[in-house]
C-alpha cells in the first residue's frame, strides 16, 4: 500500500524522483512502471501497471456510451501514459500531464493506498485545507467508523 507525503522537485526536463518509500512499494509489489494520468482534481494519479490494467478491465465491461463512462474514458483513460522509472528512480512526467497539475518546480507525492497522487506544492496545500474543512462532515466520520468495524 502507498502511504505518506513527500516533497520533491521536478527539473526543467520534467523529471522528478519517486520517493524511496513509494519506490520500495512499487518495485516490491509490482515493477518499475507507472501509468500516470490526469485526475479530476488539479493533480496527477500514478498507478502501478497491474492496478491500472484492473481498472481498465473493469471499465471495459461497462457500456462506453454511458455518460459517466464516456467522460471517465475521455478525461482519465485517454490521457494516461506509461512512465517507467529510470536507473536513478526518476520518472519523466510528460508536458501535457505537468500542465494539468501545474507542476513546475516543487511537487508533492501523496500515497493513497493503491494509487499515488502528484501535486504542485501549492495545489497540495489547497487540497489539504479543503479536506480539513470537510473532515468534520458526517460522511468522513461515517467512513472512518465503518473502516474501524471491519
C-alpha positions as CSV (number, residue, x, y, z in Angstrom):
1,X,0.0,0.0,0.0
2,X,1.2,3.5,-0.8
3,X,1.2,5.9,2.1
4,X,2.9,9.1,3.2
5,X,3.5,12.6,1.8
6,X,6.9,13.5,0.3
7,X,8.1,16.8,-1.1
8,X,10.4,16.7,-4.1
9,X,11.4,18.9,-7.0
10,X,10.8,18.5,-10.7
11,X,13.6,19.5,-13.1
12,X,13.3,21.5,-16.4
13,X,13.0,18.3,-18.4
14,X,10.1,17.2,-16.3
15,X,11.9,14.5,-14.2
16,X,11.2,14.0,-10.6
17,X,12.3,11.3,-8.2
18,X,9.8,8.8,-6.9
19,X,10.3,8.9,-3.1
20,X,12.2,5.9,-1.8
21,X,9.3,4.5,0.3
22,X,6.9,4.7,-2.6
23,X,9.5,3.2,-4.9
24,X,10.1,0.3,-2.5
25,X,6.3,-0.4,-2.5
26,X,6.2,-0.1,-6.3
27,X,9.1,-2.4,-7.0
28,X,8.4,-4.8,-4.2
29,X,4.8,-5.4,-5.2
30,X,4.7,-4.6,-8.9
31,X,7.5,-3.5,-11.3
32,X,9.2,-0.2,-12.2
33,X,6.5,1.3,-14.3
34,X,3.7,3.7,-13.5
35,X,0.7,4.7,-15.5
36,X,0.2,8.4,-14.9
37,X,-3.0,10.2,-15.8
38,X,-4.9,13.4,-15.1
39,X,-7.0,13.3,-12.1
40,X,-10.4,15.1,-11.8
41,X,-8.6,17.3,-9.2
42,X,-5.7,19.5,-10.4
43,X,-3.2,16.7,-9.8
44,X,-2.0,13.5,-11.4
45,X,-2.7,9.9,-10.5
46,X,0.1,7.4,-10.8
47,X,-0.9,3.7,-10.8
48,X,1.3,0.6,-10.9
49,X,0.6,-1.0,-14.3
50,X,-1.2,-4.0,-12.8
51,X,-3.6,-1.8,-10.8
52,X,-4.2,0.3,-13.9
53,X,-5.0,-2.7,-16.0
54,X,-7.5,-3.9,-13.4
55,X,-9.2,-0.5,-13.6
56,X,-9.2,-0.7,-17.4
57,X,-10.6,-4.2,-17.4
58,X,-13.5,-3.2,-15.1
59,X,-14.2,-0.1,-17.3
60,X,-14.1,-2.2,-20.5
61,X,-17.1,-4.2,-19.1
62,X,-19.2,-1.0,-19.0
63,X,-21.2,0.5,-21.8
64,X,-18.8,3.0,-23.4
65,X,-21.8,5.2,-24.4
66,X,-23.0,5.6,-20.8
67,X,-22.4,9.3,-19.9
68,X,-20.2,8.7,-16.8
69,X,-18.2,6.0,-18.5
70,X,-17.5,8.0,-21.7
71,X,-16.5,11.0,-19.6
72,X,-14.2,8.9,-17.5
73,X,-12.6,7.4,-20.6
74,X,-12.0,10.9,-22.1
75,X,-10.6,12.5,-19.0
76,X,-8.9,9.7,-17.3
77,X,-8.0,6.9,-19.7
78,X,-7.2,8.9,-22.9
79,X,-4.6,11.0,-21.1
80,X,-2.9,8.0,-19.4
81,X,0.7,7.4,-20.3
82,X,3.2,4.7,-19.2
83,X,6.1,6.3,-17.4
84,X,8.9,3.9,-16.3
85,X,11.4,4.8,-13.6
86,X,14.9,5.4,-14.8
87,X,18.0,3.8,-13.1
88,X,18.1,6.7,-10.7
89,X,14.5,6.2,-9.6
90,X,13.2,9.3,-11.5
91,X,10.1,9.4,-13.6
92,X,9.7,11.7,-16.6
93,X,6.3,13.5,-16.5
94,X,5.1,14.3,-20.0
95,X,4.4,18.1,-20.6
96,X,0.6,17.7,-21.0
97,X,0.4,16.0,-17.7
98,X,2.6,18.6,-16.0
99,X,0.4,21.3,-17.4
100,X,-2.8,19.7,-16.0
101,X,-1.3,19.6,-12.5
102,X,0.6,22.9,-12.7
103,X,3.9,21.1,-12.0
104,X,6.9,23.4,-12.4
105,X,9.4,23.1,-9.5
106,X,8.2,21.9,-6.1
107,X,6.0,18.8,-6.2
108,X,4.3,16.6,-3.6
109,X,3.9,12.9,-3.8
110,X,1.0,11.5,-1.7
111,X,0.4,7.8,-1.2
112,X,-3.3,7.0,-1.4
113,X,-3.3,3.2,-0.8
114,X,-3.4,1.8,-4.4
115,X,-2.6,5.0,-6.3
116,X,-0.2,7.8,-5.8
117,X,-1.2,11.5,-6.3
118,X,1.3,14.0,-7.6
119,X,0.6,17.7,-6.9
120,X,2.2,21.0,-7.1
121,X,3.1,22.2,-3.6
122,X,0.5,25.0,-3.8
123,X,-2.2,22.6,-5.1
124,X,-1.5,20.1,-2.3
125,X,-1.7,22.9,0.4
126,X,-5.1,24.0,-1.0
127,X,-6.4,20.4,-1.2
128,X,-5.3,19.8,2.4
129,X,-7.1,23.0,3.5
130,X,-10.3,21.9,1.7
131,X,-10.0,18.3,3.2
132,X,-9.7,19.7,6.7
133,X,-12.8,21.8,6.2
134,X,-14.7,18.6,5.0
135,X,-13.2,16.4,7.8
136,X,-15.8,17.4,10.3
137,X,-18.6,16.3,8.0
138,X,-20.7,13.3,8.9
139,X,-19.6,11.5,5.7
140,X,-16.0,11.3,6.8
141,X,-16.8,10.2,10.3
142,X,-19.2,7.5,8.9
143,X,-16.5,6.1,6.6
144,X,-13.9,6.1,9.5
145,X,-16.4,4.3,11.8
146,X,-17.2,1.7,9.0
147,X,-13.5,1.1,8.5
148,X,-12.9,0.6,12.2
149,X,-15.6,-2.0,12.4
150,X,-14.3,-4.2,9.6
